[in-house]
């Protein structure tokens, strides 16, 4: 047998071995995914053998409360307790009144408000008299002490449960900005983590700034930059449109900043749209200053991905989408539009606001191309300072209320990304007026109305 033939056979054997290894890894991942799916189905439904499983309920805005709720449920189930996991918006008075035990993981939105994942519950269940003398409960309240009403919704929920006659298992545990000690205290009460499951969040890792471009030269507003980043080591990780990235800064490592991701892994880099925050004394915001000024191209910054299931397309992939935002909120909407374009979906409507068309039309070439290619079935750009009277996104929605109602009748989902003050609150009020309270509640409870606002 010739040397060439031996080499050919050897190479073939190596390829076959490698292929077998890949198939084995693929099969193992399929088994793990199937196991996780079966576990999730059991936790969602509860165990049929127990009449009243422990309810593990979450009120989430960015997904942290939901993640903790699932971790809690897995610990309980591993310890032999029947559990049922639910979003608070999916919980009605009758289900809660029939429960014997409930664990609440509740985030707070803004200055003490219920998060989107509990807005319907707060309005319809907490807003009506209810007697719960047979219920034992515990509350994990998530918050940030930088806000005046720290853990405001968690505290309001606990007070309401007390008024309804429910009995605490122990005093509420309050968590300041994901404090690991408080989270460990909560989880330790429900048993150890199931084998093979690590509850710890992923570690921060260095990412390299590959490019930075000013998008609004000449604007009267603060500068907005388009950034590109790649991992310093290893392959680009996976994320979904709608997810966030957290940035940590040396001056305050305990308070990482969240940014909406403006790209998909297929783009080859993680992209952000960042407005440079400027304080009254002329100094820049710690994270935005780092990203837009301090770092030079080639430098690294510590990042970690953060899944944002409350703003993903999950469950809405086959619906028409109404995407509403302003300013750097275009980031989250841009990622969704890139995903829709890749999927061949053209039933998308973008309503977007900024200051002046001449300077603040962010990502104009891309948006124009989407419109020309039909990815955008409708585009409404709203520039507040291009006329004497201020005109904002919510005003445009009210102008086109009939069209918006028609999209909603066709099953459209609404995604809102951008500033909480002004835009998001104004859009929410406009949507309530256009849709009516009942449809607005259905949109919120079913996941057809999702927000990533800050």
JOHUMO-V523616 format. One line per field, one symbol per residue. phi: phi as a letter, one per 40 degrees, with the letter a starting at -180 (. if undefined). A space follows every 50 residues. Layout:
BEGIN
phi: ???
END
This chain:
BEGIN
phi: .ccccccccccccccccccccccccccccccccccccccccccccgcccb cbcccbbbbbbbhcccdccccccccccccgccbbcacdcccbcccccccb aabbbbcbbgcgcccdcbccdccccccbcabbcccbaabbbbaacccccd fdcdccccccccccgcbccacdcbbcfgdccccccccccbgccddgbbcc ccccbcbcccaabccbdgcccccbbbbbbbccbgccccabdhcbbbbbbc caccbcccbccbabdccgacbbbbcccbcdcgccdcccccccbccbdhcb bcbacbdbccbccdgbcbbcbbbbaafccddccccccccccccgcbcbbb bbbacbccbbccfccccccccccgcccabbcbbcbcacccbbdcccdccb dcccccccccgcbbbbbicccgcccccccccccccgcccdccccccgcbb bbba
END
